[in-house]
Amino acid sequence: MIPKVQDPREEVLQAWFMDDSDEDQRLPHHREPKEFVSLDQLAELGVLSWRLDADNYETDEELKKIRTERGYSYTVRPIKFCFPFSKSNLFKKCSYSLAW
């Protein structure tokens, strides 16, 4: 039996369908039972993701490659990405943090 190779993004990226609660939006709002969204499902929605070395973003070769391939002329220093969402209110409960 061949062991499944885990995508390194799975260690740092989680997305899930949220409950319909109006409680504090900073809470995770997991449904019961928890219902996670796979990396493939995120890709189908157009979500791009990479696992990069955030401590060395200025010299990270993978980031340089992405910037070149996608034509990015700026650098964003990632602090935290957190995109909990549900289909019904994706934009209302979606939050993230970046530092320029």
N, C-alpha and C positions, 0 to 999 in steps of 0.2 A: 504494500500500500504506500503510495506517494503522499508525504505530508503536505498539507495545504500551506503555501507560502503566504504569510500575512503581509498585506500591503503596509508599509511603514506609516502611512497616513492614519491608519486605523488606531495607532497608539495615541494620536494627538487630536484627532478630529472625530467629533460625535455630532450627529444631528438626530432629532427626534420629533415626532408629532406631539403637539402640546394639547393640554386639556383646555377647556373653555372658561377657566376660572378668571375672574377679574381681580384676583389677589395681586400682590406686589409683583410687577413684571420682572424683577430681578431674580425671582425664584425660578427653578427649572421647569415647573409646570408639566411634568411627565404625566402621560396618561397611565391609567392602571388597567391592565399591565403595561409596562413600559413598551413603547413602540418606536424602535430606532429606524432611521433611514439609511440605507446602504450607500456606499461610495458610488455604486453604479446608478442608483436612483438619483443621487445628487448630480452626477454627470449628465443624466437625461434632462435634468432641469436647467442645465447650462452652468452649474457651479464648477469652477476650476479650482483645483487644490494641488499643492505640492508640499512636501516635507523638506524644509530648508534649515540651514544652520543659522538661526536668528542671532546668535552671539557673534557671528562673523559675517554678517550680511554684506559688509563692504567688500569682502574678498571672496564670497561664496561663488564658486564656478557655476553651479546649477542656476543660481539667481541671475548671473551674467548671461547665461544661455537663454533663459526665459525672457529677459529684458530685450535681448537682441532679436530673438524669434518673433516676439510680439510687438516690437517697435516702441517699447517703453523708454522714455528719456528722463525719467525721474526715479528716485528710490524712496520707498516707504519702509520705515523701520517697524516691523511688526512687534506689538506688545502683547496683544491678546486678540484672538478671533473667536467669537462665540456667536453662532447663528442658530439659536433654537427657533423653530418655526412650526406653524401648522398651515394647512392649505387655506383655512378660512380667514386667517388674519396674519399672513406672512409679514407684512410691513409694520403692523402695529406692535408686534412683539419681538422684532428682529433687532439685535444690538451688536455692536462691535466697537473695538478701540484700535486706533492707529496713531502713531506719532510721526510727524513729518521731519 
